[in-house]
Amino acid sequence: MIGRALRSFAWGCCGMIIGWYGVSFAICAFEWYSTGEYDPSTGMAVGLMAMFTGAPLGFTFGAIFGFRDRRPAKAERIWVEYQQTHDLSDKLRKTAGIDPKSGRVWIGESIQDVLSQRDADGIDSLLFYERVGSKTYYRKGGRR
């Protein structure tokens, strides 16, 4: 969690700088386009506009980008590698539980079976589930 917060802060700072310069450039370009020349005396106004609009917006969007969870992509990559290195023809329609932290994969008859295997190994991290031989994730519910 600390790593995600630091990554979010770093991306937020980058976004703030980009937002500041982006708003400054946009205001200067608008002024030049509308009047045909750039007036250096408006530099303070441009700086204030950039500080009050571009920097907070850039920080917000950068922080959101930095805080995104990358575990689903890692779990998908682990599952593809596992399928390439293991013969799963006898395990079709079974449930695979993928742990993106440790890179381990458990295969069982159901999600509860996979969870009991994970618990027996003493691991308590979140798992992502796939159905062996299917291109879709498990879905809760369905058409009735």
C-alpha positions as CSV (number, residue, x, y, z in Angstrom):
1,M,0.0,0.0,0.0
2,I,2.9,2.4,0.8
3,G,4.4,1.6,-2.6
4,R,1.1,2.4,-4.4
5,A,0.8,5.7,-2.4
6,L,4.4,6.7,-3.3
7,R,3.9,5.8,-7.0
8,S,0.7,7.8,-6.9
9,F,2.4,10.8,-5.4
10,A,5.3,10.6,-8.0
11,W,2.8,10.4,-10.9
12,G,0.8,13.3,-9.3
13,C,3.9,15.5,-9.2
14,C,4.7,14.7,-12.9
15,G,1.1,15.4,-13.8
16,M,1.3,18.7,-11.9
17,I,4.3,19.9,-13.9
18,I,2.7,18.8,-17.2
19,G,-0.6,20.5,-16.3
20,W,1.2,23.7,-15.3
21,Y,3.1,23.9,-18.6
22,G,0.1,22.8,-20.6
23,V,-2.1,25.5,-19.3
24,S,0.6,28.1,-19.6
25,F,1.2,27.1,-23.2
26,A,-2.5,27.1,-24.0
27,I,-3.1,30.6,-22.6
28,C,0.0,32.0,-24.4
29,A,-1.1,30.3,-27.7
30,F,-4.6,31.7,-27.3
31,E,-3.3,35.2,-26.7
32,W,-1.0,35.0,-29.6
33,Y,-3.7,33.6,-31.9
34,S,-6.3,36.2,-30.9
35,T,-4.1,39.3,-30.9
36,G,-1.3,38.3,-33.3
37,E,1.4,39.0,-30.7
38,Y,2.5,37.9,-27.3
39,D,2.5,40.5,-24.5
40,P,5.2,39.6,-21.9
41,S,3.3,41.7,-19.3
42,T,0.7,38.9,-19.0
43,G,3.3,36.5,-17.6
44,M,2.0,36.8,-14.0
45,A,-1.6,36.1,-15.1
46,V,-0.5,33.1,-17.1
47,G,1.5,31.8,-14.1
48,L,-1.5,32.2,-11.8
49,M,-3.9,30.5,-14.1
50,A,-1.5,27.6,-14.6
51,M,-1.0,27.4,-10.8
52,F,-4.7,27.4,-10.0
53,T,-6.0,25.2,-12.8
54,G,-3.3,23.1,-14.5
55,A,-1.3,22.1,-11.5
56,P,-4.3,20.7,-9.4
57,L,-5.8,19.0,-12.5
58,G,-2.5,17.5,-13.5
59,F,-1.8,16.3,-10.0
60,T,-5.2,14.7,-9.7
61,F,-5.0,12.8,-13.0
62,G,-1.4,11.8,-12.3
63,A,-2.3,10.5,-8.9
64,I,-5.2,8.5,-10.2
65,F,-3.0,7.0,-12.9
66,G,-0.3,6.1,-10.4
67,F,-2.7,4.5,-7.9
68,R,-4.2,2.0,-10.4
69,D,-3.9,-1.6,-9.5
70,R,-1.7,-3.6,-11.8
71,R,-2.4,-7.0,-10.3
72,P,-5.0,-8.2,-12.9
73,A,-2.5,-7.7,-15.7
74,K,0.1,-9.6,-13.8
75,A,-2.3,-12.5,-13.0
76,E,-3.2,-12.7,-16.7
77,R,0.5,-12.9,-17.6
78,I,1.1,-15.6,-15.0
79,W,-1.9,-17.6,-16.4
80,V,-0.6,-17.4,-20.0
81,E,2.9,-18.6,-18.9
82,Y,1.3,-21.4,-16.9
83,Q,-0.7,-22.6,-19.8
84,Q,2.3,-22.6,-22.1
85,T,4.4,-24.7,-19.7
86,H,1.8,-27.2,-18.4
87,D,-0.5,-29.7,-20.1
88,L,-4.0,-28.7,-19.0
89,S,-6.0,-31.0,-21.4
90,D,-7.1,-33.2,-18.5
91,K,-8.2,-30.2,-16.4
92,L,-10.7,-28.6,-18.7
93,R,-13.7,-26.8,-17.1
94,K,-11.9,-26.7,-13.7
95,T,-11.1,-23.6,-11.7
96,A,-7.7,-22.0,-11.6
97,G,-6.8,-19.6,-8.9
98,I,-3.8,-17.3,-9.7
99,D,-1.9,-15.4,-7.0
100,P,-0.2,-12.4,-8.6
101,K,2.0,-11.8,-5.6
102,S,3.7,-15.2,-5.4
103,G,3.0,-16.3,-9.0
104,R,1.4,-19.6,-7.8
105,V,-1.5,-21.3,-9.5
106,W,-3.9,-23.7,-7.8
107,I,-6.4,-25.8,-9.9
108,G,-9.5,-27.4,-8.3
109,E,-13.1,-28.4,-9.0
110,S,-14.5,-25.1,-7.7
111,I,-13.4,-21.8,-6.2
112,Q,-13.9,-23.2,-2.7
113,D,-11.6,-26.1,-3.5
114,V,-8.9,-23.6,-4.8
115,L,-9.3,-21.5,-1.7
116,S,-8.9,-24.6,0.6
117,Q,-5.7,-25.5,-1.3
118,R,-4.4,-21.9,-0.9
119,D,-5.2,-21.9,2.8
120,A,-3.5,-25.3,3.3
121,D,-0.3,-23.7,1.9
122,G,-0.6,-20.9,4.4
123,I,-1.1,-18.1,1.9
124,D,-3.9,-15.5,2.4
125,S,-3.5,-13.2,-0.6
126,L,-6.2,-12.4,-3.1
127,L,-6.6,-14.7,-6.1
128,F,-7.8,-14.2,-9.6
129,Y,-9.9,-17.0,-11.1
130,E,-10.0,-18.5,-14.6
131,R,-11.9,-21.4,-16.0
132,V,-9.4,-23.9,-17.6
133,G,-10.2,-24.0,-21.4
134,S,-12.4,-21.0,-21.4
135,K,-11.6,-17.5,-22.6
136,T,-13.9,-15.8,-20.1
137,Y,-13.6,-15.1,-16.4
138,Y,-16.0,-16.5,-13.9
139,R,-19.1,-14.4,-13.7
140,K,-21.5,-14.2,-10.8
141,G,-25.0,-15.0,-11.7
142,G,-26.2,-15.4,-15.2
143,R,-29.3,-15.5,-17.4
144,R,-32.2,-17.4,-16.0
